[in-house]
């Protein structure tokens, strides 16, 4: 479990530090878009009151607390499940999902919405959406779980037909 907790704490800390720098210190909401490597990477402030791409943001206050509770419940379930993992990569994946989910949940508690700031476009495709490092950690962790989550007595990660 040390691997899971280490990955979770690191993912949480890196995400929250990035938000502290961009949201609080740089005040990205007021400063406006900050091109880092345009168009590949631009810091652009966005507030997500719903889930991915702003879905379910109509009942803001209700969904806010539902998503906070859901993040805590899913994280607890994932921590329980991860005790069975034999592969370190699956343990890291579980930690990334937990750390990212709890970091976004903390945003909802502090700001009332998830602080998103990364915008990436490439090759003539303009991406109008923003995301954050917690989202990256959740996505990477989920991929690791799909591919490498294994339990004693099981054959391993992804099933093949």
N, C-alpha and C positions, 0 to 999 in steps of 0.2 A: 504493500500500500504506500510505501515511501515514494515510489516512482509516481504514482497517481497524484498524491498530495503535492509533490514537488512541481509537477507539470501544472497542476491547477493553480497553485500559488504564483508561479512565474507568469502564467497566462493572465491571471487576474491583475498582477502588479504591473506588467508591461502595458496592458490595455489602460488601466487607470492612470498610469504615469503619462501615457500619450495624451489622454484626455485632459489631464491637469495642465500639460504644456499648451495644447492647442485651444482648449475651451477657456481655461482660466487665464493663463499667462499671456498668450498671444491674442486672446479675445477674438478668435476667428470669426465669430458671428458678426462683429462690428468691422473687423479688418477686411472682410470679404475674401474671395478666393485667393489662395496663395499658390502660385505655380511652382512646383518643385522640379519636375521634369516634364513640362507640358509637351504633348497632351497625355503622356503616359501616366503621370502622377500629379494631381492637383489637390491641395487641401481645400475643401469647400464645406462649410458648416451646414449640417442638416439635422433636424430633430425628428426622430421616428417615434410617433405615439402609438403605432400599431405593431404589426409584425413585419416580415419582409416586404419591402417596397411600399410601406405605409398601409397595408391591408388591415382591416379591423380597427381603424383609428377613429371611428365615429363616436363611440361611447368612451371618450378618453379616460376619465377617472376610473370607471369600472374596469376597462381593459388593462389599465396600468397595474392595478393591484392583482388582477387575475394573472397577468404575465409574470409579476414578481413571485406569486405563490407557485405558479407552474414551474418557473426556473428552479426554485428551491426543491420542489417535489421531484422533478426530473433529475436534478443533481444528486439528491439523496439516493434515488433508485439506481442511478448510474454508479455511484460510489459503492453501493451494496453489490451490484452485479460485477464490478471490476475486481472484487476480491478473488474471483475465480480465474481471472486471466493469467495465463502462463507466459505469454509473450510480452516483453517490455514495451514494444511498439504499441500494443493494444492498451497497456496501462497508461502510456503517455497520451494516447488518443483520448482515453476517458478523462484524464486530467485536463486536457485542452478544452474539451466540451464543458466540463464543470466550471473551470476558471472563466471561460468566455461567457457562459450563461449567467453566472453570478455577477460578473462585471457589468453586463448589460442590465441585470436586475437592479444593481446598485444605482446605475444611471437613472432608472425609472423612479427610484426612491428619492434621489437627490434632485434631479432636474425635472422629473415628471415625464420624461421621454428618454429614449436612447440617443446619446450624442454620436452622430455619424460625421465623418470628415474626410474619408478617402474617396477620391473619384479617379477612375482610371479609364482611359480611352486609348484606342489603338487602331491603326491601319484603316483610317477613314470611318471607323465606327465611333460615333459619339455616344458615350454612356451617360445618361442623365441621372443615374442613381449614385448615392454615396453609401459608404459602409464604414466599419471601424475594425480595429485589430481583433476585438472579441469575436466578431463575425468570422474573420479569417481563422481564428483558433477553433471555433465551433465547426466550421466546414472541414478543416484539416483533421480534426479529431474524429469527426463522423466518418470520413473516408478511412481513417486508420481502423476504426471499429468495424466497419463493413468488411474490410480486407483481412484484418488480423485478429479480431476478437475470437478467442478460443477458450475453452474450458476443459478441465480434466475429463477424459473419456469422450470428448468430441473430436471431430476430424479437423477443425480449424475454422478460419474466417469464412469468406464468401463461398456459397454453395455453387457447384457446377452441375448443369443438367446431365 
